[in-house]
Amino acid sequence: MTAQFTPAGTLTAEDLGAVHLIGVGGVGMLGVARLLLTRGIRVSGSDLREWPSLAGLRALGGTIHLSHEVTNLDGVDTVVYSSAIPQDHLELVEARRRGLRVLHRSEALAAAMTGRRAVAVAGTHGKTTTTSMVTMVLQQAGVDPSFVIGGEISEVGSGAHHGTGEHFVVEADESDRSFLIYRPYVSIITNVEADHLNTYGDYATLEAAFVEFARLTDPDGFIITCADDPGGRRLAESLRSAGRRVFTYGEAADADLRLTEMVSSARGVRYLAAIDGRSLGEFRLPVPGRHMGLNSAAAVLAAYLLELPLEAAEAALAVFPGVRRRFERKGVADGVLVYDEYAYHPTSMTLANQTLREVAGDGRLIVVFQPYRLYRTRDNQAEIAEALAIADEVVLLEVFGPGELRQPGEGSAALIAAVDLPADRKVFVESWEQAPVEVARRARAGDVVVTMGAPPISLMGDELLAALGERAAGSAPGATVDPVATTPAIGDPVPGGATSGGDGAALGGTAVPGGSAPTAG
């Protein structure tokens, strides 16, 4: 059964009454819950695992149930679910039996945006980072936006906020078509590439959905796309021919906001920006990666078109701390620097690994990767293998594909064979517990190790640090571990002689096949 979504209308957050969120520990659901609580709305939620973020919801007055029960719905007016929740979930079935209002996460979010100027950020890659950058620029400009982001801005510790200003910044998810619910004043589309074809069937249908999303933009507002991305360029041409206001950014000569002299190193990114031939000056980021520079340009262009002071954009980007699970530094143990990175699509994996190579300097790059979804791993096997081959060594876990049935020849065993690295520099581990053992055996001082993929691989970073610390201390756990929760500051030492530059809903507490770590999807 496919969920049917209701486009945004006049429903407000306050109209929802008491709200219950199924799978409240997932990042996307967490943001909605936090936003509603800070608006004074009564909120409860259910999950199967005590996620660290749930303590923050309780502190705001939320009621959290660590089980799924029909009694969780007592006193509830509206039930909110995500696309990760099956339609036959007992709480969802009970909500409909009782005649309660039942909303998809995006429908509840659209209600919260009623009466605000929405800035919606979509795209195959870079949504979370770009949404975070736009939010920080608007905050620096003093307009106090509301926001809900599919991740947490490092050092801020939150992916949602109820602001007093007229703007509402939101990450718009195309994976289940729910981004078609929103009616934004500003639409930003970072790129359009083949992904989520289990939903769309083919690329043409996916591309058409992005066109439809852009056309839902307020006629008095505007659309921003990337001129360097072929999909974004086609989108801009199509919309302009229909008379829509479209502005582009990138290094392309015909971009409206053109970037020149872009330089990316372990210390971060810098570039010069100009619009219509007029210089806007230099912009700097303390995080590396040319793709980060492009993401920031979308925020600069949005600020310019919203007539906000560009000094605010410059100042906000200069201290941008990064987003958790996007190039997040976890710590150092026994001279090995450990990062976590959300990338699982081959394009984002390639960009992430190229950037991590800059950080590694003279050291080696070791990627611990868990593919996400069997269909994506199968259909993009050659491209994923090519992205992994950028690393010096690869430790590969089995595909994370909850609810999927593996066919003969599918999965990580086939993928590891396709990675163009010598046999001794790549390994497929069949259990979760084997991965830290392999990393401790392979990594040496000066190396960079990254855990890469959608959850649950994000939970492994601490285990890698512990294994490396035990190796160094002769079974004295943590003796040489220096965990950090944020990206490093410019100039921090990085193993290998370099300097550092400092893109779900919870499914509950099921175990990783062959391991003991909890999963999320």
N, C-alpha and C positions, 0 to 999 in steps of 0.2 A: 504493500500500500504506500503510495506516495503522498506526502503531506501537501496540503493545499494552503498557500499563504495568502493573507489578505493585505492588499496594498495599504500604505500609510493613509490615514484619514484624519478625523478630528479627535480620536481617542487619545486621552492624556494618561500619564503615569498615575495621576491621582484617581483616575476613573477605575483603576485596576483593583482597588480595595486591598485586602490582604493577599500577598503574592507568595506562592510556593514554587521553588525551582528544583526540578529533578536533575540530579548530577551537578549540584551546585559548586563542587570543587573544581570543575573544569575552568580553564582560564576565561573563556568567553562568557560562561554563566556567572562566574565570580564577579566580572566587571558589571554585569547587569544588576546583580544582587547588591553590590556596593553602591552603585548609583542610586538605586531605589531607597536603600537605607538612609543615605545622606539627604534624600528628599523627604524623609520623615514617613516613609511608607513601611507598613509592617511586612516583614519578610521572613519566610522560613525556607529551608532547603533540605534535601536528602542526598546522601552519598554513601558509598560503602567503605570509604577510607578516610582517615583523619589527615587530610591534606594540610600542610603548614599554613596555608592562606586562610583556612576556615576560622582560625583564632581571631583574625581581623574582623570577620563578619560578626562573630559573637560580641566583640568589643563594641560594635556599632549597634548592637541590640538584636541581631539576627538569631533565630532559633534553628539549630542544625541537628538533624536526625542522622545518625550513622547506621541507617537501615532503610530499606524501602518497604513501607507499610501503608495500607489504606488509611489508617488512623492519622497519618501525617497530614492528611488533607482536612482534618476537622478545623472548622473556623476559617477556612481558606475561600477566597472569592475567585482568584485567577491562578491557573497552573501554567508554568512556563517550561518548555522542553527544548532540547537542541536536536539537530539532525543525527547525533550519536545515540539518541534514545529511541529504541524500537517502538513502533506503534502499538504493540501489544504489551508494553511495560505496565505492570499492575497499577501503578499510580496514575498513569495516563488513562488507562481503561476506566478506573474508578472515577477520575475527574469527569469524564464524559458521561458516565452513568449517573453521577450526581447533578449533571447539568451545569457544571462550573464553566467559566470562561477558560478556554484552552488556547494558548498562544505559543507560536514558535519564538525562540529567543529574539530573532530579528523583528518580529511583530511587536514584542514588548519594548524593544529598543526604539522602534519607530514611534511608539506612543510617548516615550520619554523625550523624543525630539520635537514633538508637536509644539509649534510656536517659536522654534529656534531656527536660525540659519544653519543648516547642516552642511558640513564639509565632509564628504564621503570619499574615502581612499580605497580604490580597488586595484587589481592587477595580479598577475600570476606570481610575481616575486616582489618583495620589498614593501608590502602593505603595512606591516606592523611598524617597521622602522620609519617609513615615510609619515604614517599617522602620528607617531611619537614626535618626529621633528616638527611637523605642522603644529602640534599641540604646544610644544615648548616655545616655538616662535610666537604664537598667539599669547601665551602666558607672559613672555618677555615684553610683549607690546602692551601689557596691562589690561587686556580685554577679558580675562578670567573665563576661558571657554569651559563648557562641560565637555567631557570626552569619555569614550569607551574604546579601549584598544585591546587587541587580541594578544597581549603580552604586557609585561610590566617594565616601565622605564626604570633602568638601573638607578639606584640611589633614591628614587622617588618612592619605590616600593608599592606602586599602585598602578592598575590599568584602567582606573575609572575615577571620575570626579564630577560632582555637581557644582557647576560654576554659576556665577551671577550674570555673566555676559550673554549676548545674543547668539554667539556661535556655539555649535555642537559638533565636535570632531569625532568621526566614527570610522572604524575599519570595516569595509564592506566586503563580505565573503561571497565569492562566486561559486564555491564548490557545490552548493545545493540550490543555486538560483535565488537564494534569499536576498541577495543584494538588489533584486528587482522590486523589493518592497519599498525602498527608500525613495524620497523625493528631495534630493539635495539642492542646495543653492550653488555649491561648488562641487564638481566631480573631478577627482584626480585618478588617472589610470596610468600606473607606472609602466606596464608592459602587458602584452597579450601573447601567451604561448600555449601550446597544447598541454593541458592538464585537466584532471577530473573528467576524462572522457567516459568514465563509467556513468556519469550524469548526463553528458551532452551527446555522446555517441561519436561525434567527429568534430574536427577543428572548426569547420564552417559554422556549425551550430553554436559552438562556444563563442566564436568571434561575433556572431549575431547577437548573442546575449549581452556582450559588452557594449555593442552599439545601442541596444535597447536601454541598458543601464544609463548610458550617457544621455540619451534622448529624454530620460526622465528628469534631467536637470532643469531647474527653474529657468524659463526663457530669459529672465532678467539676470541670471547668474552666468556662470561660465564653466568650461571644461578644460582640463589640463592633461596633456599627454606627453610622452617622451618621443622626441623626433629621432632618437637613435635606435628605437625599437621598431622593427618592421611592422609588427602588429599595431603598435601605437600610431605609426605614420599612416597606415591604411585607415585606421579609425578616424584620425584627424581629417583626412581627405574626404571620407564619406560624410562626416558631420558638417564640414564646411560647405560641401555641395548642397546640403539641406538647409543652409542658412544659420547654423548654430555658431555661437561664439566659442572658438577653440583656440587655445594658446599652447605652444609646445616649448620644451626645454631640451637641452642636450648639447653635444659637441658638433652636431651636424651644422653645416654652414647656413641652412635656412631655418634653424630653430629660432623661435621668437626670443627666448632667453638663451643666449649662446654662451657656452662655457669654453674657455681657452686656457692653455698652459696648465692643464690639470696634472698634478703630481700626487702619486700615492706612495707612501713608504710606511715602514713600521711606526713612524711617528704620527701618521695621520694623513689627511688629504687637504690639498689647497687648490684653488682655481680662481680665475678671473671670470666675472660675469658681465654681460652687456645685453641690453634689450633695445631693439631698433637702432643699433649702432651706438647707443649711449652707455658708457661704462657705469656699472654699479659697484665697482671695486672688487676687492679680494675677499673670499670666504674661506674659512678654515674649519676643519673638523679634527677632533683628537682621536678619531677611530680610522683605521686604514681601509682601503678598498675603493676603487674607482666607482663601483656600484653605489657605495655610500655617498660619494660626491653627487651622483645623478639623483639619488633619493633626496638629498638636501636641496638640490636645485628646484625640485617640485615645491618644496616648502618656501623657498625664496620667491618663486614666481607667484605662489598663492598670496604671500604677504604683499607683494607689489600690486597685484590686481585688487586686493582688498583695501588698498591704500593705507597699509600699516607702515610704520617707519622701518626702513631696511636696516637701520642700526640695531633694531630688535632682532631681526633675523641673523645678522652677523654675530651678535652677542650670544644668542641662544645656541647657534650651531658650534660656536667656539668652545662651548663647555658641554656639548651633547655627550651624555655618559654611556650611550648605547642602550640596548633593550635586552632584558634577560632572555637567554636562549638564542640570541643573535650575536655571535662573536663574543660570548660571555667568558671572561677569564675566571676559572674556578680556583686556581691556586698553583703553587709550586711545591714539588716534593722531589728530593734527591736530585736537584738540578734540572728537573723536567717540568715544563710549563704545560698546564692542562687547561683546555678551553672546551666550551660546549657550544654547539651550533645547530640550529633547527633545520638546516637545509636537507631536503630529500629529493627535490626535483633536480635533474642533471645540470640545468643552467645555474641554479643557485649553488649547487655543490661545487661546480667549476669555479665560480666567483669566490666562494668561501675558501677553497683550497689554494687558489692563486694568492689570495690575501694572506692566508696563514703561512704560505711560503715566504712572503715578505717578512713576516714576524719572526720566522725561524732563523733567518739569516744564514749562518754557516751550519746550523743544526739541521736535523732531519725532521720531516713531517710524518707522523703516524696517525692514520685515520681509523677510528673505531666506529664502524657504520652499521646501523640497523635500517634496512630498507623499509619503506612504508607502503603497504598494499601490494598484493600479488600482481594485479593487473598492471600497475604502474611499473613494477620491477620487470615484468615480462615484456611489456611493450617498449620500454626504454632501456632495455638491458645494455645495449651497445653504448648508449650515451652515458649511462650511469657508470659503466666500467671504465670509460674514457676519463670521466671526472675523477674516479678513484685512483687511476694510474698517475695522476699528478703527484700523489703522495709517494714517499719512499717506502712505506710499509702500510699494509691494510689488515685490520682485524675485522672480520665480517660476522655479524650475528644473523640469525634466521629472520626472515621477513616478519614484520609486525603487521598482521592483517586480521584483526578480530572479526570473526564471523565468516571468513573466507575459507574455501576448501582448496587445498593445494593439489594440483594435478601433477602427474609424473613429468619430471623435467623442469618444474617450476621451482622458484625459491632461490635461496642464497648459494646453494651448492653449484647451480648453473651460473650464477653471477660471478662467483669467485674465479671460476675457470675462464671467464671472459676478460678479467682484469689483466692488462698487459704489464705484469710485473713478474720477476723470477719467482719460482715456486717457494723459495725460502723467505720471500719478503711479503707473502700474503698467506692468510690462514682463515678458514671458516671454522668458527667455534659453535658447537651444537648446544651449549648451555650458557646461561648468563654468567655463572661463576667462573667459567674459563677465560672470559675476556680480561679481567684484571690480572690474571696469572700471565697471560700472553703479553700484556703491556709491560708488566714488571720484568719479564724475561727479555723483551726486545728494546725497550727505551733506554737511552743513556743520557748522561748530563749534556745539556745543550739542545735536546730535542724538544719539539712541540707535539703534544698529543691532543687530538680533538675527538670528542664524542659527537657524532653527527646523525641526525635523523629526527623524526617526530617522536613524541613520548612513546615508550618509557625510557629511551636511551638517555634522556636528560638526568635520570636518577643515578647514572653510573659514575659521574665525575668524582664524587666523594669516595667511591670505592676504589677508583684508580689512584687517587691521592693516598688513600690508606695503604694500598698495596705497595706503592712506590716508597712510602715512608717506612713501612715494615722492612722492605728490602734494604734500605739504607741503614736502619737501626738494628738489624739483626733481630727482628721480631719485637721491637719496641715500638708499638704503633704510634704514628704521628710525630715521631721525634724530629723529623726534618720537614714537616708539612707546614706550608704557609698558605692556608686557604684564604681566598678573597671573594667577596660577593659581587664585585663590580669590575669593569674594565680598568686597566692600569692607567695611571696618569702619563702624560707625555714625558718621556725621558726616563721612565722606570726601566731598570735593567731587565733584559730578556735573555734567557739562555741562548747561546749561539752568537753572542756579541752584538745583536741588534738592540734597538730600543723599541719599546711598545708604544702603541698608539692609544693606548689607553683613552618568518613566514613560519583549541579542541575542548572537548567536553569530557569530564571524567566518566569513565565506565565503571569505576569501583575498584575493589581490591583483589582482582584476579591475579594469578601468577603468570609470569613469563614462562612460556614452554621451556622446560629444562632448567628453570631457575626459580629464584624466590622473590624477585623484585616485583612490586605492584605495577600495574599497567594503567595507562590512560590513553584515550584516543581522541 
